[in-house]
Amino acid sequence: MSCDNGECDYLWGGESLVSANCRYLLTMESGGSLSMFGNPNEYQDPCTDGANEGCRRRRRRLQNVWHYGWSSDTVIGDDAGQSVPKFTMDTDGTLSILEYVSGADSPSALVLWSVSTGISGDDINIEMSDSGCLTVTGGSTSTKWELCSTFTSEPGSYTISGSALETLPQSDGPVFEKEEAFGFTLFGNEVVLDWRILFILVVAMLCVMACICAGCAYFRKQRRQSKGTPNRPLRPEGTANANSAAMTHAVDAATETKSRNFLTEMVETKMKDEAKLCVILRRE
């Protein structure tokens, strides 16, 4: 793998970088982990003499035992069921594992793991050495970045050495750079968007707004109750309607009584006036 004129090689999930002696592999596993594998014995090519049945069909059968070495222990989220991992290098010397959540054609990717080798330039080379080390050389300096691993039959029981110890992430699982804290990071010439972080932030903001609205409504209700009359016991169903009808009937009766009294007073007054007129006429 190398970088030339700003373009760098990469490994998709399921692809491997092999040492020249075919005893060591650097594999970008489909699950998202970048792993080393080693063969403790010399690689036996089943097609050397051409007698193997598989060789006549232009196939090779790996009849060797592969032991486990260093691994990044990263895992793709694969929330949509379309994620694919990719191991890549950049001209600034950064090695990264990316997750393309919508397949290889995704416009953006998540950074699962990254490490800076300190080697930059357009002529960087990365390879698996015949001693089982991942090495990065070239660039504008003569520095060599190297990650060497032991290989055992049990996963996770390896030890590592080399200059990579100074730059490798110390924590397990996905590693995100500081600039990704708000969902964005600049990787090479593309903007990498972590949509999961944005989704969590949006949900949190909605929850806070809902709590604020509920609190305002509660305190407004309490304020109105404190200014009004004390709470009264609830009336039985139908009592309010009966009382309303009774009050209406009472008002109507009072109005009718007043009207009658007024008419009576008018008649009596008229009769008194007529009596006075008769008395005056008789005197004359």
C-alpha positions as CSV (number, residue, x, y, z in Angstrom):
1,M,0.0,0.0,0.0
2,S,1.2,3.5,-0.8
3,C,0.4,7.1,-1.4
4,D,1.1,8.7,-4.7
5,N,0.2,12.3,-5.8
6,G,-2.3,12.6,-2.9
7,E,-4.0,9.3,-3.7
8,C,-3.6,6.5,-1.1
9,D,-4.4,2.8,-1.2
10,Y,-6.9,1.2,1.1
11,L,-8.4,-2.1,2.2
12,W,-12.2,-2.8,2.2
13,G,-13.7,-5.3,4.6
14,G,-12.5,-8.8,3.7
15,E,-9.3,-7.6,2.0
16,S,-5.8,-8.3,3.3
17,L,-2.2,-7.0,3.1
18,V,0.2,-9.9,2.9
19,S,3.9,-10.0,3.7
20,A,6.4,-11.0,1.0
21,N,7.1,-14.4,2.6
22,C,3.3,-15.0,2.8
23,R,3.5,-15.8,6.6
24,Y,1.8,-12.6,7.9
25,L,-1.5,-10.9,7.1
26,L,-3.0,-7.6,7.9
27,T,-6.8,-8.1,7.4
28,M,-9.6,-5.6,7.4
29,E,-12.3,-7.8,8.7
30,S,-15.9,-7.3,7.6
31,G,-17.0,-6.7,11.2
32,G,-14.8,-3.6,11.5
33,S,-11.7,-4.9,13.2
34,L,-8.2,-4.5,11.7
35,S,-6.3,-7.6,12.7
36,M,-2.9,-9.3,12.2
37,F,-2.5,-13.0,11.6
38,G,0.7,-15.0,11.5
39,N,1.8,-18.5,10.4
40,P,4.3,-19.9,12.8
41,N,5.7,-22.2,10.2
42,E,6.9,-21.6,6.7
43,Y,4.1,-21.1,4.2
44,Q,3.4,-24.2,2.2
45,D,2.1,-23.5,-1.3
46,P,-0.2,-26.3,-2.3
47,C,0.4,-25.4,-6.0
48,T,4.1,-25.6,-6.1
49,D,4.2,-28.9,-8.0
50,G,0.8,-28.6,-9.6
51,A,-0.4,-31.9,-8.3
52,N,-3.1,-30.6,-6.1
53,E,-6.6,-30.9,-7.6
54,G,-7.4,-27.4,-6.7
55,C,-4.4,-26.0,-8.6
56,R,-5.7,-27.6,-11.8
57,R,-8.8,-25.5,-11.4
58,R,-6.7,-22.4,-10.8
59,R,-7.5,-22.3,-7.1
60,R,-5.3,-22.4,-4.1
61,R,-6.3,-24.0,-0.8
62,L,-4.7,-22.5,2.3
63,Q,-3.6,-25.6,4.3
64,N,-1.7,-23.5,6.9
65,V,-2.5,-22.7,10.5
66,W,-3.0,-18.9,11.2
67,H,-2.4,-17.6,14.7
68,Y,-3.8,-14.4,16.2
69,G,-1.8,-11.2,16.6
70,W,-2.6,-7.5,17.3
71,S,-6.2,-6.3,16.6
72,S,-7.8,-2.9,16.8
73,D,-10.9,-4.5,18.4
74,T,-13.2,-2.0,16.6
75,V,-16.8,-2.9,15.5
76,I,-19.0,-1.3,13.0
77,G,-22.5,-0.2,14.2
78,D,-24.3,-1.4,11.0
79,D,-27.6,0.1,12.2
80,A,-29.0,0.1,8.7
81,G,-27.5,-3.3,7.7
82,Q,-25.4,-1.8,4.9
83,S,-22.3,-0.7,6.7
84,V,-18.9,-1.6,5.3
85,P,-15.5,-0.9,6.9
86,K,-12.4,0.5,5.2
87,F,-8.8,0.8,6.3
88,T,-7.0,3.7,4.7
89,M,-4.0,6.0,5.0
90,D,-3.7,9.7,4.3
91,T,-0.8,11.8,3.1
92,D,-0.5,13.4,6.6
93,G,0.5,10.0,7.9
94,T,-2.8,9.1,9.5
95,L,-4.0,5.5,9.5
96,S,-7.8,5.2,10.0
97,I,-10.6,2.7,10.1
98,L,-13.8,4.1,8.6
99,E,-17.4,2.9,8.6
100,Y,-19.5,3.7,5.5
101,V,-23.0,3.3,6.9
102,S,-24.8,3.2,3.5
103,G,-22.3,1.0,1.6
104,A,-19.1,1.8,-0.2
105,D,-20.8,4.7,-2.1
106,S,-21.7,6.6,1.0
107,P,-20.8,10.3,0.8
108,S,-19.5,10.3,4.4
109,A,-18.2,7.9,6.9
110,L,-17.7,7.4,10.7
111,V,-14.1,7.3,12.1
112,L,-13.9,4.1,14.2
113,W,-10.1,4.2,14.9
114,S,-7.2,6.4,13.8
115,V,-3.5,6.8,14.7
116,S,-0.9,9.3,13.5
117,T,2.4,7.8,12.3
118,G,4.2,11.2,12.1
119,I,5.2,10.4,8.5
120,S,3.8,12.7,5.8
121,G,4.3,13.2,2.1
122,D,3.2,11.8,-1.3
123,D,5.5,8.8,-1.3
124,I,4.4,6.9,1.8
125,N,4.6,3.1,1.8
126,I,2.9,0.7,4.2
127,E,3.6,-3.0,4.3
128,M,3.7,-6.2,6.3
129,S,7.3,-7.2,6.9
130,D,8.6,-10.7,6.8
131,S,9.0,-10.5,10.6
132,G,5.3,-9.8,11.3
133,C,5.5,-6.0,11.6
134,L,3.3,-3.3,10.1
135,T,5.7,-0.6,8.9
136,V,5.2,2.8,7.4
137,T,8.1,4.5,5.7
138,G,8.9,7.2,3.2
139,G,7.5,10.7,3.2
140,S,9.6,13.8,3.8
141,T,11.6,12.2,6.7
142,S,13.6,9.0,7.1
143,T,11.6,8.0,10.2
144,K,10.0,4.6,10.2
145,W,6.7,3.8,12.1
146,E,6.5,0.2,13.1
147,L,3.9,-2.0,14.9
148,C,5.2,-5.5,15.7
149,S,3.1,-8.3,17.3
150,T,3.5,-11.7,18.6
151,F,1.2,-14.5,17.4
152,T,-0.6,-17.1,19.5
153,S,-3.4,-19.6,19.1
154,E,-5.6,-17.6,21.5
155,P,-7.1,-14.3,20.5
156,G,-6.1,-11.3,22.6
157,S,-3.0,-12.9,24.2
158,Y,-0.5,-11.1,22.0
159,T,2.2,-8.5,22.9
160,I,3.2,-5.6,20.8
161,S,6.4,-3.6,20.3
162,G,7.9,-0.9,18.1
163,S,7.6,2.8,17.7
164,A,3.8,2.5,17.4
165,L,3.5,2.1,21.1
166,E,4.0,5.9,21.5
167,T,1.0,6.7,19.2
168,L,-1.5,3.8,19.4
169,P,-4.8,4.6,21.2
170,Q,-4.8,3.2,24.7
171,S,-8.5,2.5,25.0
172,D,-10.5,-0.3,23.5
173,G,-13.4,0.2,21.1
174,P,-14.1,3.0,18.7
175,V,-11.8,6.1,19.0
176,F,-13.1,9.5,18.0
177,E,-11.0,12.6,17.6
178,K,-11.9,15.7,19.7
179,E,-13.3,17.6,16.8
180,E,-16.0,14.9,16.5
181,A,-17.6,15.8,19.8
182,F,-20.3,17.8,17.9
183,G,-20.7,15.3,15.1
184,F,-18.3,16.6,12.5
185,T,-14.6,15.9,11.8
186,L,-12.3,16.8,8.9
187,F,-10.7,13.7,7.4
188,G,-8.4,14.3,4.5
189,N,-10.5,16.2,2.0
190,E,-13.9,15.0,3.1
191,V,-16.2,15.9,6.0
192,V,-17.1,12.9,8.2
193,L,-20.5,13.2,9.9
194,D,-21.4,11.2,13.0
195,W,-25.2,11.2,12.6
196,R,-25.7,9.3,15.9
197,I,-24.2,12.1,18.0
198,L,-26.4,14.6,16.2
199,F,-29.5,12.4,16.8
200,I,-28.7,12.2,20.5
201,L,-28.3,15.9,20.7
202,V,-31.6,16.6,19.0
203,V,-33.5,14.2,21.2
204,A,-31.9,15.7,24.3
205,M,-32.9,19.2,23.2
206,L,-36.5,18.1,22.5
207,C,-36.7,16.5,26.0
208,V,-35.4,19.7,27.7
209,M,-37.9,21.8,25.8
210,A,-40.8,19.5,26.7
211,C,-39.8,19.7,30.4
212,I,-39.6,23.5,30.3
213,C,-43.1,23.7,28.7
214,A,-44.6,21.3,31.2
215,G,-43.1,23.3,34.1
216,C,-44.4,26.6,32.7
217,A,-47.9,25.2,32.4
218,Y,-47.8,23.8,35.9
219,F,-46.7,27.0,37.5
220,R,-49.2,29.1,35.5
221,K,-52.0,26.8,36.8
222,Q,-50.8,27.1,40.3
223,R,-50.7,30.9,40.0
224,R,-54.2,31.1,38.7
225,Q,-55.5,28.9,41.6
226,S,-53.7,31.1,44.2
227,K,-55.5,34.2,42.9
228,G,-58.9,32.7,42.7
229,T,-61.4,31.4,45.3
230,P,-60.6,28.3,47.5
231,N,-61.4,25.0,46.0
232,R,-65.0,23.8,46.7
233,P,-66.2,20.3,46.8
234,L,-67.6,18.9,43.6
235,R,-71.4,18.9,43.2
236,P,-73.2,15.7,42.3
237,E,-73.9,15.3,38.6
238,G,-77.1,17.2,37.5
239,T,-77.1,19.6,40.5
240,A,-75.7,22.5,38.5
241,N,-78.4,22.2,35.9
242,A,-81.2,22.0,38.5
243,N,-79.9,25.0,40.3
244,S,-79.7,27.0,37.1
245,A,-83.3,26.2,36.2
246,A,-84.5,27.1,39.7
247,M,-82.7,30.5,39.6
248,T,-84.2,31.3,36.1
249,H,-87.7,30.4,37.4
250,A,-87.3,32.7,40.4
251,V,-86.1,35.6,38.3
252,D,-89.1,35.2,36.0
253,A,-91.6,35.1,39.0
254,A,-90.1,38.2,40.5
255,T,-90.3,40.1,37.2
256,E,-94.0,39.1,36.8
257,T,-94.8,40.3,40.3
258,K,-93.2,43.7,39.7
259,S,-95.1,44.1,36.5
260,R,-98.4,43.4,38.3
261,N,-97.7,45.8,41.1
262,F,-96.8,48.5,38.6
263,L,-100.1,48.1,36.7
264,T,-102.1,48.1,40.0
265,E,-100.5,51.3,41.1
266,M,-101.3,52.9,37.7
267,V,-105.0,51.9,37.9
268,E,-105.3,53.2,41.5
269,T,-103.7,56.5,40.6
270,K,-106.0,57.0,37.6
271,M,-109.1,56.2,39.8
272,K,-108.0,58.8,42.4
273,D,-107.5,61.4,39.7
274,E,-111.0,60.8,38.3
275,A,-112.6,61.0,41.7
276,K,-110.9,64.4,42.3
277,L,-112.2,65.6,39.0
278,C,-115.8,64.7,39.8
279,V,-115.6,66.5,43.2
280,I,-114.4,69.7,41.4
281,L,-117.1,69.5,38.8
282,R,-119.9,69.1,41.5
283,R,-118.7,72.2,43.4
284,E,-119.0,74.3,40.3
